[in-house]
C-alpha cells in the first residue's frame, strides 16, 4: 500500500514520542522510494506511477520532514536539556549528534530535490546526474538508518521516561500547531 502525505498516523498528538516514531516509518518509506527509483531506473524515463511516487516523495521531504526536525529540535530536545533527570543529561551528546545529522543531510536533500525535479521536468537524467542521485539517496538511507536507531533505541525512550505528562503534552501541542492543528500527518 503506498504511503501518502497526510495519511493518518498510528499515534496522535497526545502521544508525541509515538508520533515521532510514526514519522520515521514515513521517512524510511519515502526514502526507500527514492533509493528504489534511483537504483532501478538509473535516470531513465519514468512511467506515470513512478513520476507520481517520485513527486510524492519529494513533497514529503520538502514539506513534512522539516516539521519532524522542528518537532525534535524545537520541542523535544530543549525539554530534555532542561530536565533534571540524569538520564536526560546523559542523552545530551546524542541530541547534539542528531542535530548535527539534521544539518548534514539538509544539503543532500536539497541536491536530491534538484536532481529529481530535473528528472521529472526532462523525463530522464544524464548518466552522471543519475549516478549522483543514486549515491545521494543511498548515503541518506545509511545515515537515516543510524540516526533513527539512536533516536528510537536511546533518545525517545529517555524522553518518554523522564519527561512528565505536562511536558509531553506541550510537545504534542507544538507538533499539532506545526501541522495546523493536525490537518496533516507527521
C-alpha positions as CSV (number, residue, x, y, z in Angstrom):
1,X,0.0,0.0,0.0
2,X,1.5,3.3,-1.0
3,X,2.2,5.8,1.8
4,X,0.6,9.2,1.2
5,X,1.4,12.5,2.8
6,X,-1.3,13.3,5.4
7,X,-2.1,9.6,6.0
8,X,-3.4,9.1,9.5
9,X,-0.5,8.1,11.8
10,X,-0.8,5.3,14.3
11,X,-0.4,7.8,17.2
12,X,-2.0,11.1,18.0
13,X,-0.6,14.3,19.3
14,X,-1.4,13.1,22.8
15,X,1.4,10.6,22.3
16,X,4.2,12.7,20.7
17,X,7.0,10.2,21.1
18,X,4.9,7.6,19.3
19,X,4.1,10.1,16.6
20,X,7.8,10.9,16.1
21,X,8.3,7.2,15.6
22,X,5.5,7.0,13.1
23,X,7.2,9.8,11.2
24,X,10.3,7.7,11.0
25,X,8.4,5.0,9.2
26,X,7.4,7.6,6.6
27,X,10.9,8.8,6.2
28,X,12.0,5.2,5.6
29,X,9.3,4.6,3.1
30,X,9.7,7.8,1.1
31,X,13.5,7.4,1.2
32,X,13.0,3.8,0.0
33,X,11.1,5.2,-3.0
34,X,14.0,7.5,-3.9
35,X,16.5,4.7,-3.5
36,X,14.5,2.2,-5.5
37,X,13.9,4.6,-8.4
38,X,17.5,5.8,-8.4
39,X,18.8,2.2,-8.4
40,X,16.3,0.6,-10.7
41,X,16.0,3.3,-13.3
42,X,19.4,5.0,-13.3
43,X,17.9,8.2,-14.7
44,X,15.9,6.6,-17.5
45,X,12.4,7.7,-18.3
46,X,9.8,7.4,-15.6
47,X,6.3,5.9,-16.2
48,X,3.3,7.7,-14.7
49,X,3.3,5.7,-11.5
50,X,7.0,6.3,-11.0
51,X,6.6,10.0,-11.6
52,X,3.8,10.2,-9.0
53,X,5.9,8.2,-6.5
54,X,8.9,10.5,-7.1
55,X,6.8,13.6,-6.8
56,X,5.1,12.4,-3.6
57,X,8.5,11.5,-2.0
58,X,9.9,14.9,-2.9
59,X,6.9,16.7,-1.5
60,X,7.3,14.7,1.7
61,X,10.9,15.7,2.2
62,X,10.1,19.4,1.3
63,X,7.0,19.8,3.5
64,X,6.6,17.2,6.2
65,X,10.1,16.1,7.1
66,X,11.2,19.6,8.1
67,X,8.3,19.7,10.6
68,X,9.6,16.4,12.1
69,X,13.1,18.0,12.5
70,X,11.5,21.0,14.2
71,X,9.5,18.7,16.5
72,X,12.8,17.3,17.7
73,X,14.9,20.4,17.8
74,X,12.4,23.0,19.0
75,X,10.1,20.9,21.2
76,X,11.5,17.6,22.4
77,X,15.3,18.2,22.7
78,X,15.0,21.5,24.6
79,X,12.8,19.9,27.2
80,X,15.2,17.0,27.6
81,X,18.0,19.5,28.0
82,X,16.0,21.3,30.8
83,X,15.2,18.1,32.6
84,X,16.9,17.5,35.9
85,X,16.8,13.7,35.3
86,X,20.3,12.1,35.0
87,X,19.2,10.0,32.0
88,X,18.2,13.1,30.1
89,X,21.6,14.7,30.8
90,X,23.3,11.5,29.6
91,X,21.4,11.9,26.3
92,X,22.9,15.4,25.6
93,X,25.7,14.2,23.4
94,X,23.4,12.1,21.4
95,X,21.0,15.0,20.9
96,X,23.9,17.2,19.7
97,X,24.9,14.5,17.2
98,X,21.3,14.1,16.0
99,X,21.1,17.9,15.4
100,X,24.4,17.7,13.5
101,X,22.9,15.0,11.4
102,X,20.0,17.2,10.6
103,X,22.4,19.9,9.4
104,X,24.5,17.4,7.5
105,X,21.6,15.9,5.5
106,X,19.9,19.2,4.6
107,X,22.2,20.0,1.6
108,X,22.0,16.4,0.4
109,X,18.2,16.6,0.4
110,X,18.4,19.9,-1.5
111,X,20.6,18.3,-4.1
112,X,18.3,15.2,-4.4
113,X,15.3,17.6,-4.8
114,X,17.1,19.5,-7.5
115,X,18.1,16.3,-9.4
116,X,14.7,14.7,-9.0
117,X,13.0,17.9,-10.2
118,X,15.2,17.9,-13.2
119,X,14.4,14.2,-13.8
120,X,10.7,15.0,-13.7
121,X,11.0,18.0,-16.0
122,X,13.3,16.5,-18.6
123,X,11.9,12.9,-18.5
124,X,15.4,11.5,-18.0
125,X,18.7,12.3,-16.2
126,X,22.2,12.2,-17.8
127,X,24.3,9.3,-16.5
128,X,26.5,11.4,-14.2
129,X,23.5,13.1,-12.6
130,X,21.7,9.7,-12.3
131,X,24.8,8.3,-10.6
132,X,24.9,11.3,-8.2
133,X,21.2,10.8,-7.4
134,X,21.7,7.2,-6.6
135,X,24.8,7.9,-4.5
136,X,23.0,10.6,-2.5
137,X,19.9,8.5,-1.8
138,X,21.9,5.5,-0.7
139,X,24.0,7.8,1.5
140,X,20.9,9.3,3.0
141,X,19.4,5.9,3.6
142,X,22.5,4.8,5.5
143,X,22.7,8.0,7.6
144,X,19.0,7.8,8.5
145,X,19.3,4.1,9.5
146,X,21.7,5.0,12.2
147,X,20.0,8.3,13.1
148,X,16.6,6.6,13.6
149,X,18.2,3.8,15.6
150,X,19.8,6.3,18.0
151,X,16.5,8.2,18.4
152,X,14.3,5.1,18.8
153,X,16.6,3.0,20.9
154,X,18.0,5.7,23.1
155,X,16.7,9.3,23.0
156,X,12.9,8.6,22.6
157,X,12.7,6.1,25.4
158,X,14.6,8.5,27.7
159,X,12.1,11.3,26.8
160,X,9.2,9.0,27.5
161,X,10.7,8.0,30.8
162,X,12.0,11.4,32.1
163,X,9.6,14.0,30.7
164,X,6.4,14.5,32.8
165,X,2.9,14.4,31.2
166,X,2.7,18.2,31.1
167,X,6.0,18.4,29.1
168,X,4.9,15.6,26.7
169,X,1.5,17.2,26.1
170,X,3.3,20.5,25.4
171,X,5.4,18.7,22.8
172,X,2.3,17.3,21.2
173,X,0.5,20.7,21.1
174,X,3.5,22.2,19.4
175,X,3.6,19.4,16.9
176,X,-0.1,19.9,16.2
177,X,0.5,23.7,15.7
178,X,3.2,23.0,13.1
179,X,0.6,20.9,11.3
180,X,-2.2,23.4,11.5
181,X,-4.0,21.6,14.4
182,X,-3.5,18.2,13.0
183,X,-4.8,18.6,9.4
184,X,-1.7,16.8,8.0
185,X,0.3,13.9,9.2
186,X,3.9,13.9,10.5
